[in-house]
Amino acid sequence: MSHSKPNWSPIWLTCVLVGLTAVHTLAKEDPAVPQQVKLSPDLSTQQLSMSWLGGAAATFDLLILRTEFNETVFYETVSASVNQESGRHQWEWTSVEPLECTSLSVKIRSRDGQTTSDWSSTEFLQERYLPSNGKISMFPQDPVVPVGSNTTFCCILEEGKQLDKIEYGNSVMHPTQLSRRTYSVTAVNQAPSTSAGVNVVCYEKPDKNMAGTVVFVGYPPLPTDFVCETHDLTSAVCRWKEGPDTILLGKRKTLYTLNNRSCAGSSTRNKFVECSDPLWEGNWTLVAKNPLGQYSLTDAAELSRRVHPTAPENLNSVVTSWNATVRWGWRYNSYSSLALVCQTELTPKDNPAKRSQQTSGLNLRSMTLLDLYPDEEYSVRVRCGAQHNFWKWGNWSETISFRTNTYAPEAPDVWMWMNKDDTARVIWKRLTPRQSHGPITAYEVTLWSPEEILQRTASIPPDTSAYLINLTQITTLGSDKITATVVARNTGGMSQPASVHIPLRLTDVEPSSVSRLVYTNGGFPLSWQQDDNATCAYVVEWYNAVCSPNCPVGWIKLAAGTTTVSVESADFRPGVMYIISLYSSTSEAPELLQRWQGYIQELVPSTPVALSTTQQDSDILLAWGEIPLVNRRGFLLGYNIYISNDSQLTLLANLTDPESRNYTVKGLSEGSYKFTVKAYNSAGEDTGATASILLEPYADLLILEIFASLGITSAFLLIATIFCYKKRKWVKKSFYPDIPEPKLPGDWSRAQGPLDVKPSPHSLVHMVDRPEWDSSKEALVVIPEEDEDRLGDDTDEPASLRYYHHVVDERPIRPRFPDSSASSASSLESARTDVTYTGIQTSGSSLVFPPDAEGSSEVPQPLAHPSFCRGEGGGGGGGGGYRPQMQSRAQNDDTGLASPEPAFEPQAASAGGYKPQSSWHFDSPVGGGESAGLAPSLGSPTSIASTQFLLPDGEEHADERRQPAAAAAAAWFTNLLSSTKP
C-alpha cells in the first residue's frame, strides 16, 4: 500500500509568518511617559512655559484644565523643541485669561503616531489663587494693548462674597464664571484710550467692595524723516518726526537710541525730535521702542553734503536815499573758509509785497540792497546756505528795520478843468509816498503867457490839489491861452515843473454823438482812431455825470501813438454814470476828440416818475416827467404801463422809447381806474408810480343830451301849440264853453226897497247805507222839510245837510243880521232858482255833521253870512246877480263842532255876477285854518245850461295856495283861449 504526502506546506508557511509578526509587535516598547514637568509663567505676557523629559518622542499631547471646575482650556498635539544641553522638551502656551485668574492643571503624554504613553503627573499653577489671598483682586494690572485688540479681564472675589458687576469705562460688561470665586469679561476691538487709560472696575456684594485696573490702548512707535546734518562742520545733528501719536506717556512712552546710544530727544517747533552726535560718523541707526513694539530707521551721508548753516547774527544797516547795506556775523569761525550763498527778504512797511535778493562768496558777511525808495521804511532778514553741494537754506536771522533818506519829489501830474462861468481850475494828482520822496511842504502854481507879459506864482498847502483861476481878470495882449506850471516841494528839494495850457475861453465843442461803454474786466475799454495833431500825448478824462462844478476829476496821460486803453479807477461806483472824454495834447490848448458815457454796473432806478392822469372823453391820458439823471442809475430802456386790478398789475403797454412822456388808454367805460408806470433799464424796473382817476361822463355828451332834450320838448310844445291853435274852437267848446247869464222873472231894473229876508226853505240830504251797494259807497236821500223836526240828536239816522237857495239883489242893500226883528215886505220865497246837485261826496266821515255840543242843533244855523248880500266898496255895487250857496265844511270827529260863524271872504263879497266852478277838487279835504276838518261841499250847483261846477269863493284861494304853478298855467291857457274868442 502506497502512502502520499499531505499538501499543506503553503498554509503552514503563512501561519508561521503571521505568528512571527505578532511576536515582533508585542516585543516593541511603548513611548516613554513625560517626566519632571515644570511650569514657568510669564504674567506680563500671559505665557506659560512648560518643560519635561520625554524620551525619544517628537510629538506630545498637552492638556490644560481649570482645576476647580475641571474644564478643558487647551488640548492639542504639539511638536516640542529639545534643549540640547539639558535634553528637556520645551513648549510655550499663551493664555487668553490672565494666568492669575484661576488654578490651572497641566498633563502631558508622548505620542508616536497612534501610540501614546500614559499621562504625566499633574502639575498645578495656583500660587495667585490660594485662599490666603482673601481680598478682591482684578487682573491683569495696568496692561498696555494695541488698538483693535481683544483683552480679557478677571475678578477674584473674597470668600463668601458674590459678584455685583464689572464695568469697562462707562459700560457694564457681561461676566463669565471661571471658578467658584473668579469671573472674567472680554473687551473686543478696543478703541484708542486717553493718555490716562480706561478704568476696569469689579464690584462685589453685599458690601460693595471693589477692585480695578487701568488698560492703556495705544499704538507702537512709527518715526519718519530721519536725517542727519552738520552746523559747525564737525558734529552731527540728527532729527526725525515722531509719527502718529502713540497715546502712551510716562513709563510707557517711546524711547529712542542712536547708534545704540540712548538719546533723550528734544522736540522742536515743527514736531521734529533732535539728537546730537559729537562726531560725524557717516552712518546712523535710530531705534524707537515702547511697550507695544519698536521701529528702526537708518541714514548715511558725507559731511560736505549735509552742511546746514546757522542763522546770521548781529545784523545792522547803512542807508542812503535809494539803497542800503546790511551787515552780519557768524557763530562759528569755521564759516570763514566756507563758500556761502545768502538771501535777503526785504519788506516795505506799508506794502505787504516782499522782495528777495541774493549774493554769494567766501566768508560772506554783508549785502547791498538796491532800488529802494526815498523816505520809506523797510524790514529785512538774512539766511545762507552752502554754495557748493547745496543742502538746504539755513535758518532766518532776526529782522531789523531801517528808513531811507528823503529826496526831491517827482513832478506832479497836472490837468485843467474849464467851468462855464469863465473860471478854470488847475488840478493835479497828489503825490504818493513813493512819489513824494518825503513829506510835501507845499505846491507852487505859476501862471504865465507865451509873451511873458503875465506871470503869477502862488503857494498852495500840501493838502490841496486844485487852484482856481478867474479868466476874466487875466489880460494877455492878444494871447488866447495861458500856461500853468506846478511844482512840489519837500525837505529834500523841489520837483521838476509840470505844465498845462489853459484857453481863456471855453472851446470844447460837444461831439455829435456820445457812445455808450460796457464795463468789462474791471475797466471801460476805449479805442479811437489815430490823431495826427496829437503830437505830444492823449489825455483820457472821466468824471461823475451829475457832479457839481468842483467835482473830482480823474485822468490818465497816454503816449502819442496809443489808440486803446482800459479806464480803471477805485472810485467807480455802481449805479453812477461816468462821462469819459478823450483830448489830444498839443503845444496849444487841449482839443476834445471823442466822448463816451457808461456805468460800471446798472441798478434799477431809485425813484419813480411823477405820474399824472387826465380824462379826455372816454380816454385817459397818462403823463409823467423825466427821471433825474442821478436817480436813473442806468440807461433807461423804456416804460411799462400797468393797470391795477385788485392789487394785481396787468401790463397794458411796453414803451421802448425812453423819451416817451405820455400814453393814452382808450375806450374806457365809466368807473375808477388805477394805473402804474414803471421805468426800466437793464437791471430791472423801479418801484413804479401809481395814480388813480374816476372816469366821469364827458361834458360834450352831456351838453348834447341837454340840447336834444330841449329840442324835443320845444318841438312837442310847438306841435301842441299849433294843434291847439288850429282846433281852438273845438278846444274852447270842449273845455271852456260859454255860460249863459241867469234870467230872473220880474222887473229887476227898478229900484228895490229893503227886503225882508226870511229864512230860506231848505232841503235835507241824508246819507244812507244800502246793503246791496259797496260798503265804501253811500247814498244821499232828500228829506222833506216837514220831517226835519222829527230828527233830533238822539236819532240813529245819519246827520243831514241843508242847502239854502239865495238870490242876491243887484242893487245895494243894507246888510241884515240874523238877530234883526225887522221884516221886509217883500218875500224871497217866489224868487227860487232850480238847482241840480252833482258830484255828491261819498265819504261818510266828510258828509256827516257832528251833533251840536249844546244839544240844540235841531234848527241848523245858516251857513252863509248875511254880509254876502251887501256890497262893500266901490266894486260891490255892480256885483248884483245870481250867487250859488256856499256850504261850510263839516269838522272831523276830532275837532268838535263846526263854527257857527262862516268864514268871510271879501273877494267873494265884492265879486259880482255869476262865477263858474274852476278849481274844485273832488274828495280833497282842506287843511289848516279854522276850516280844517270840515267836510267838503256835497257838490256844486250848476245852471241848467252849464256843466261847470260852481264853488264858493273860499275854494279859489285854497286852490291857489295848494297849486300856484297849476293855477298860473290854467290862467295862461284860459287867456289863450279867451283871446281867440270871436
GILINRA-V248415 format. One record per backbone hydrogen bond with DSSP energy under -1.0 kcal/mol. NH is the residue of the N-H (numbers start at 1). CO is the residue of the C=O. E is the energy in kcal/mol with one decimal. If there is no record, write none. Layout:
[[NH | CO | E] [NH | CO | E]]
//
This chain:
[[12 | 8 | -1.7] [13 | 9 | -2.0] [14 | 10 | -2.0] [15 | 11 | -2.1] [16 | 12 | -2.1] [17 | 13 | -2.2] [18 | 14 | -2.2] [19 | 15 | -2.1] [20 | 16 | -2.4] [21 | 17 | -2.1] [22 | 18 | -2.1] [23 | 19 | -2.2] [24 | 20 | -2.0] [25 | 21 | -2.2] [26 | 22 | -2.2] [27 | 23 | -1.2] [28 | 25 | -1.4] [35 | 53 | -3.0] [38 | 51 | -2.6] [40 | 49 | -3.0] [42 | 47 | -3.3] [46 | 42 | -1.2] [47 | 42 | -1.7] [48 | 93 | -3.8] [49 | 40 | -2.7] [50 | 91 | -3.2] [51 | 38 | -1.8] [52 | 89 | -1.9] [53 | 35 | -3.0] [57 | 54 | -1.1] [60 | 78 | -2.4] [61 | 109 | -2.7] [62 | 76 | -2.9] [63 | 107 | -2.4] [64 | 74 | -3.2] [65 | 105 | -2.7] [66 | 71 | -3.0] [67 | 103 | -2.3] [70 | 66 | -1.6] [73 | 64 | -3.3] [74 | 64 | -1.8] [76 | 62 | -1.5] [78 | 60 | -2.8] [81 | 90 | -1.4] [83 | 88 | -3.0] [87 | 83 | -3.1] [89 | 52 | -3.7] [90 | 81 | -2.5] [91 | 50 | -2.4] [93 | 48 | -2.6] [95 | 46 | -2.9] [101 | 98 | -1.7] [104 | 125 | -1.7] [105 | 65 | -2.9] [106 | 123 | -2.7] [107 | 63 | -2.4] [109 | 61 | -1.7] [111 | 59 | -2.4] [112 | 115 | -4.0] [115 | 112 | -2.1] [117 | 110 | -2.5] [120 | 108 | -2.4] [123 | 106 | -2.3] [125 | 104 | -2.4] [129 | 126 | -1.4] [133 | 130 | -1.9] [134 | 132 | -1.8] [137 | 156 | -2.4] [139 | 154 | -2.5] [145 | 216 | -2.8] [147 | 218 | -1.8] [148 | 190 | -3.1] [149 | 146 | -1.5] [151 | 187 | -2.2] [153 | 185 | -3.3] [154 | 139 | -2.8] [155 | 183 | -3.1] [156 | 137 | -2.5] [157 | 181 | -2.7] [161 | 158 | -1.7] [162 | 205 | -2.3] [164 | 203 | -2.9] [165 | 203 | -1.2] [167 | 201 | -2.8] [168 | 171 | -3.2] [169 | 199 | -3.3] [171 | 168 | -2.2] [173 | 166 | -3.2] [176 | 184 | -2.6] [178 | 182 | -2.5] [179 | 182 | -1.6] [183 | 155 | -2.0] [184 | 176 | -2.8] [185 | 153 | -2.9] [187 | 151 | -3.1] [190 | 149 | -2.4] [193 | 217 | -2.0] [197 | 194 | -1.7] [198 | 215 | -2.6] [200 | 213 | -3.0] [201 | 167 | -2.1] [202 | 211 | -3.6] [203 | 165 | -3.0] [204 | 209 | -2.7] [205 | 162 | -3.1] [211 | 202 | -1.9] [213 | 200 | -2.4] [215 | 198 | -2.7] [216 | 143 | -2.6] [218 | 145 | -1.9] [219 | 246 | -1.5] [224 | 241 | -2.4] [227 | 239 | -2.2] [229 | 237 | -2.0] [230 | 306 | -2.9] [236 | 277 | -3.0] [237 | 229 | -3.3] [238 | 275 | -2.8] [239 | 227 | -2.8] [240 | 273 | -1.7] [241 | 224 | -3.0] [252 | 249 | -1.8] [253 | 250 | -1.7] [255 | 289 | -3.2] [257 | 287 | -1.8] [258 | 261 | -3.3] [259 | 285 | -2.9] [261 | 258 | -1.5] [263 | 256 | -2.2] [266 | 274 | -1.3] [268 | 272 | -3.0] [271 | 268 | -1.4] [273 | 240 | -3.3] [274 | 266 | -2.1] [275 | 238 | -2.8] [277 | 236 | -3.2] [284 | 299 | -2.9] [286 | 297 | -4.0] [287 | 257 | -2.4] [288 | 295 | -3.6] [289 | 255 | -2.3] [290 | 293 | -3.1] [293 | 290 | -2.2] [295 | 288 | -3.1] [297 | 286 | -2.8] [299 | 284 | -2.1] [301 | 282 | -1.4] [306 | 303 | -1.9] [308 | 230 | -2.9] [313 | 329 | -2.8] [316 | 327 | -1.8] [318 | 325 | -2.2] [320 | 323 | -2.6] [324 | 369 | -2.1] [325 | 318 | -3.0] [326 | 367 | -3.3] [327 | 316 | -2.8] [328 | 365 | -2.4] [329 | 313 | -3.1] [335 | 332 | -1.1] [336 | 333 | -1.8] [337 | 334 | -1.2] [338 | 335 | -1.5] [340 | 361 | -2.5] [341 | 385 | -2.5] [342 | 359 | -3.4] [343 | 383 | -3.1] [344 | 357 | -3.1] [345 | 381 | -2.2] [346 | 355 | -3.5] [347 | 379 | -2.7] [349 | 377 | -2.5] [355 | 346 | -2.7] [357 | 344 | -1.7] [359 | 342 | -2.4] [361 | 340 | -2.7] [363 | 338 | -1.4] [367 | 326 | -2.3] [369 | 324 | -4.3] [372 | 322 | -3.0] [375 | 405 | -1.5] [378 | 402 | -3.2] [379 | 347 | -2.0] [380 | 400 | -2.7] [383 | 343 | -1.9] [385 | 341 | -2.1] [387 | 339 | -2.7] [394 | 384 | -2.9] [397 | 382 | -2.3] [400 | 380 | -2.4] [402 | 378 | -2.3] [404 | 376 | -2.1] [405 | 320 | -1.1] [407 | 437 | -2.2] [410 | 435 | -2.5] [415 | 427 | -3.1] [417 | 425 | -2.2] [419 | 423 | -2.6] [424 | 469 | -2.5] [425 | 417 | -2.5] [426 | 467 | -3.0] [427 | 415 | -2.9] [428 | 465 | -2.0] [429 | 413 | -1.9] [435 | 432 | -1.1] [436 | 432 | -3.1] [437 | 433 | -1.3] [441 | 489 | -2.9] [442 | 489 | -1.3] [443 | 460 | -2.7] [444 | 487 | -2.6] [445 | 458 | -3.0] [446 | 485 | -2.8] [447 | 456 | -3.3] [448 | 483 | -2.3] [449 | 454 | -1.3] [452 | 449 | -2.1] [456 | 447 | -2.3] [458 | 445 | -2.9] [460 | 443 | -4.3] [464 | 461 | -1.7] [467 | 426 | -2.0] [469 | 424 | -3.5] [471 | 422 | -1.5] [473 | 470 | -1.2] [474 | 471 | -1.2] [479 | 476 | -1.1] [482 | 502 | -2.5] [483 | 448 | -3.3] [484 | 500 | -2.8] [485 | 446 | -2.6] [486 | 498 | -2.9] [487 | 444 | -1.9] [489 | 442 | -2.2] [490 | 493 | -2.6] [493 | 490 | -1.3] [495 | 488 | -3.1] [498 | 486 | -2.1] [500 | 484 | -1.7] [502 | 482 | -3.2] [504 | 480 | -2.0] [515 | 595 | -1.6] [517 | 597 | -2.3] [520 | 523 | -2.3] [523 | 520 | -1.3] [524 | 567 | -2.2] [526 | 565 | -3.4] [528 | 563 | -1.9] [534 | 531 | -1.1] [535 | 533 | -2.3] [536 | 585 | -1.5] [537 | 585 | -1.4] [538 | 558 | -2.1] [539 | 583 | -2.4] [540 | 556 | -2.6] [541 | 581 | -2.9] [542 | 554 | -2.8] [543 | 579 | -1.5] [545 | 577 | -2.8] [547 | 544 | -1.5] [551 | 548 | -1.8] [554 | 542 | -2.7] [556 | 540 | -1.9] [558 | 538 | -3.0] [562 | 559 | -1.5] [565 | 526 | -1.9] [567 | 524 | -2.6] [575 | 601 | -2.9] [576 | 573 | -1.2] [578 | 598 | -2.5] [579 | 543 | -2.6] [580 | 596 | -2.4] [581 | 541 | -3.2] [582 | 594 | -2.9] [583 | 539 | -2.9] [584 | 591 | -2.5] [585 | 537 | -3.2] [591 | 584 | -1.7] [593 | 582 | -3.4] [594 | 582 | -1.2] [596 | 580 | -3.4] [597 | 515 | -2.1] [598 | 578 | -1.6] [603 | 633 | -2.9] [606 | 631 | -2.1] [612 | 623 | -2.7] [614 | 621 | -1.7] [616 | 619 | -3.2] [619 | 616 | -2.5] [620 | 665 | -2.5] [621 | 614 | -3.5] [622 | 663 | -3.5] [623 | 612 | -2.5] [624 | 661 | -2.4] [625 | 610 | -1.1] [631 | 628 | -1.4] [637 | 680 | -2.8] [638 | 680 | -1.0] [639 | 655 | -2.4] [640 | 678 | -2.8] [641 | 653 | -3.0] [642 | 676 | -3.1] [643 | 650 | -2.3] [644 | 674 | -2.8] [645 | 648 | -3.2] [650 | 643 | -2.5] [652 | 641 | -3.7] [653 | 641 | -1.4] [655 | 639 | -3.3] [660 | 657 | -2.0] [663 | 622 | -2.4] [665 | 620 | -3.0] [668 | 618 | -2.4] [671 | 695 | -1.4] [673 | 693 | -2.9] [675 | 691 | -2.9] [676 | 642 | -2.4] [677 | 689 | -2.5] [678 | 640 | -2.4] [680 | 638 | -1.9] [681 | 684 | -2.0] [684 | 681 | -1.2] [686 | 679 | -2.1] [689 | 677 | -2.4] [691 | 675 | -2.5] [693 | 673 | -2.5] [695 | 671 | -3.7] [702 | 698 | -1.4] [703 | 699 | -2.8] [704 | 700 | -2.4] [705 | 701 | -2.5] [706 | 702 | -2.4] [707 | 703 | -2.8] [708 | 704 | -2.4] [709 | 705 | -2.5] [710 | 706 | -2.7] [711 | 707 | -2.5] [712 | 708 | -2.6] [713 | 709 | -2.6] [714 | 710 | -2.8] [715 | 711 | -2.5] [716 | 712 | -2.4] [717 | 713 | -2.7] [718 | 714 | -2.6] [719 | 715 | -2.5] [720 | 716 | -2.9] [721 | 717 | -3.0] [722 | 718 | -2.6] [723 | 719 | -2.6] [724 | 720 | -3.0] [725 | 721 | -2.5] [726 | 722 | -2.5] [727 | 723 | -2.4] [728 | 725 | -1.0] [731 | 727 | -2.7] [732 | 728 | -2.4] [733 | 729 | -2.5] [734 | 730 | -2.4] [735 | 731 | -2.9] [736 | 732 | -2.0] [757 | 755 | -1.0] [764 | 783 | -1.3] [765 | 801 | -1.6] [766 | 781 | -4.7] [768 | 779 | -1.4] [773 | 770 | -2.0] [777 | 774 | -1.9] [779 | 768 | -1.7] [781 | 766 | -4.3] [783 | 764 | -3.1] [788 | 785 | -1.4] [791 | 788 | -1.7] [801 | 765 | -1.2] [820 | 817 | -1.9] [831 | 828 | -1.1] [848 | 844 | -1.1] [855 | 852 | -1.1] [868 | 865 | -1.9] [869 | 866 | -2.1] [870 | 867 | -1.3] [879 | 876 | -1.3] [895 | 892 | -1.6] [909 | 905 | -1.6] [910 | 906 | -2.3] [911 | 907 | -1.7] [917 | 949 | -2.7] [924 | 921 | -1.0] [932 | 929 | -1.1] [934 | 931 | -1.7] [958 | 954 | -1.5] [959 | 955 | -2.5] [960 | 956 | -2.2] [961 | 957 | -2.0] [962 | 958 | -2.0] [963 | 959 | -2.8] [967 | 963 | -2.1] [968 | 964 | -2.2] [969 | 965 | -2.3] [970 | 966 | -2.6] [971 | 967 | -2.6] [972 | 968 | -2.4] [973 | 969 | -2.4] [974 | 970 | -2.5] [975 | 971 | -2.6] [976 | 972 | -2.1] [977 | 973 | -2.3] [978 | 974 | -2.8] [979 | 975 | -2.3] [981 | 978 | -1.5]]
//
